[in-house]
Every structure is written in structure tokens, then in C-alpha cells.
Amino acid sequence: MKIIRKITSSGKYSKVITIPREFLKALNWRQNQNLEFELDEKDKRIIIKDSKEK
């Protein structure tokens, strides 16, 4: 599934991208869950994973 989202501002330095509800349900992610972000500069992508810390 492919969905287009815009980057918006939140405060002076932060940017926000909303995650579609369908994606959250499919991954069983919930509000206030810790997520791990990884930057792949070579392929120009951001990888978001569930943080294993509980």
C-alpha cells in the first residue's frame, strides 16, 4: 500500500509526518510507543522500527 503524506512543522525545529491508521493497526503500534529511527543516507530513506526497550 502506498500513501502520500506532507511534512509539516511542529515548533521551531521539529517536523511532523502522520502515519496512516491502517499502518499502525497492521504493525500493532499504539500511542506513546517507543520507536527507533534509522537513517539510510545511501538509499535516502528513514527506517522506523519498534524499539525493543519496554
ROBAVEX-586185 format. One record per atom (N, C-alpha, C, O): x, y, z. Coordinates in steps of 0.02 Angstrom, whole numbers, padded with zeros to 5 digits, always signed. Atoms other than C-alpha are relative to their C-alpha. Example, Ala and Ser with C-alpha at 12.3 -4.5 7.8 and 13.67 -1.06 7.14 Angstrom:
% residues 2
+00045-00059+00000/+00615-00225+00390/+00045+00060+00000/+00097+00059+00033/-00042-00059-00003/+00684-00053+00357/-00039+00055+00037/-00014+00110+00045/
END
This chain:
% residues 54
+00042-00059+00000/+00000+00000+00000/+00045+00062+00000/+00095+00064+00036/-00039-00061+00005/+00066+00172-00044/-00045+00060+00013/-00097+00068-00019/+00037-00060-00018/+00004+00334+00035/+00048+00059+00002/+00104+00052+00027/-00042-00060+00001/+00073+00510+00009/-00018+00044+00060/-00077+00055+00075/+00009-00045-00056/+00096+00625+00160/+00047+00060-00008/+00099+00055-00039/-00041-00061+00001/+00163+00803+00179/+00037+00006+00066/+00015-00019+00118/-00037-00017-00060/+00295+00859+00303/-00025+00068+00024/-00028+00116-00014/+00024-00063-00029/+00227+00992+00421/+00046+00019+00059/+00087-00021+00081/-00041-00024-00056/+00306+01095+00561/-00035-00010+00066/-00096-00008+00071/+00024+00005-00069/+00288+01070+00747/+00051+00037+00043/+00101+00007+00063/-00049-00040-00037/+00376+01209+00840/+00053+00028-00047/+00043+00031-00108/-00051-00035+00038/+00535+01293+00783/+00045-00047-00041/+00064-00031-00096/-00049+00043+00033/+00645+01144+00737/-00027-00068-00021/+00004-00102-00063/+00026+00067+00014/+00536+00987+00729/-00046-00001-00060/-00080+00048-00075/+00045+00012+00057/+00445+00918+00578/-00042-00061+00016/-00021-00105+00054/+00047+00053-00015/+00296+00800+00579/-00024-00032-00064/-00039+00002-00114/+00032+00038+00053/+00235+00663+00463/-00049-00046+00035/-00029-00084+00079/+00049+00044-00031/+00074+00574+00510/+00003-00069-00031/+00017-00077-00090/-00001+00070+00022/+00066+00385+00499/-00073-00022-00008/-00112-00014+00039/+00069+00021+00010/-00094+00315+00424/-00022-00053+00051/+00017-00096+00070/+00029+00045-00049/-00207+00221+00545/+00007-00073-00022/+00020-00117+00019/-00004+00069+00026/-00205+00066+00433/+00070-00029+00013/+00076-00088+00028/-00069+00023-00011/-00014+00055+00450/+00009-00016+00075/+00038-00068+00092/-00007+00011-00072/-00023+00072+00640/-00035-00065+00021/-00009-00103+00061/+00037+00061-00016/-00155-00065+00651/+00038-00062-00025/+00043-00112+00011/-00036+00058+00029/-00056-00182+00536/+00062-00017+00040/+00080-00076+00045/-00061+00010-00038/+00101-00159+00642/-00013-00009+00075/+00033-00023+00113/+00020+00004-00071/+00005-00164+00807/+00037+00051+00043/+00057+00037+00099/-00032-00054-00036/+00083+00002+00859/-00054+00041+00035/-00111+00044+00012/+00048-00038-00040/-00001+00111+00990/+00029+00068+00020/+00089+00081+00012/-00021-00067-00022/+00006+00288+01058/+00052-00007+00056/+00047-00052+00098/-00054-00003-00049/+00160+00329+01164/+00050-00058-00004/+00090-00067+00041/-00048+00055+00009/+00255+00178+01097/+00067+00028-00020/+00071+00077-00058/-00067-00021+00019/+00443+00198+01083/+00018-00030-00067/+00012-00090-00078/-00021+00022+00066/+00505+00189+00904/+00073+00018-00012/+00097+00068+00015/-00071-00010+00017/+00682+00177+00836/+00003+00026-00072/-00027-00003-00117/-00008-00028+00066/+00731+00285+00687/+00071-00012-00024/+00119-00002+00013/-00065+00012+00030/+00874+00239+00571/+00003+00036-00067/-00043+00031-00107/-00009-00037+00063/+00940+00348+00429/+00045-00040-00046/+00102-00056-00029/-00038+00034+00053/+00998+00259+00271/+00016+00053-00053/-00022+00064-00100/-00018-00055+00045/+01089+00401+00181/+00014-00025-00070/+00000+00011-00119/-00016+00027+00066/+01146+00290+00038/-00063-00007-00043/-00064+00015-00100/+00063+00010+00037/+00968+00243-00014/-00051+00056+00012/-00107+00053-00013/+00042-00058-00015/+00895+00408+00053/-00069-00021+00028/-00121-00006-00001/+00062+00021-00032/+00766+00330+00169/+00008-00001+00076/+00063-00005+00103/+00003+00005-00073/+00714+00328+00351/-00035-00065+00016/-00088-00080-00012/+00029+00063-00021/+00679+00161+00433/-00025+00009+00071/+00013+00029+00115/+00031-00007-00066/+00560+00161+00581/-00017-00071+00025/-00051-00109-00009/+00011+00066-00030/+00556+00008+00696/-00026+00008+00071/-00016+00059+00103/+00019+00004-00070/+00479-00041+00860/+00063-00003+00041/+00108-00043+00027/-00056+00003-00045/+00603-00005+00998/-00009-00061+00045/-00063-00070+00073/+00006+00062-00040/+00639-00167+01091/+00000+00015+00074/-00015-00029+00114/+00001-00019-00071/+00655-00071+01256/-00072+00005+00023/-00113+00038-00009/+00069-00003-00028/+00499-00094+01361/+00001+00033+00067/-00051+00041+00098/
END
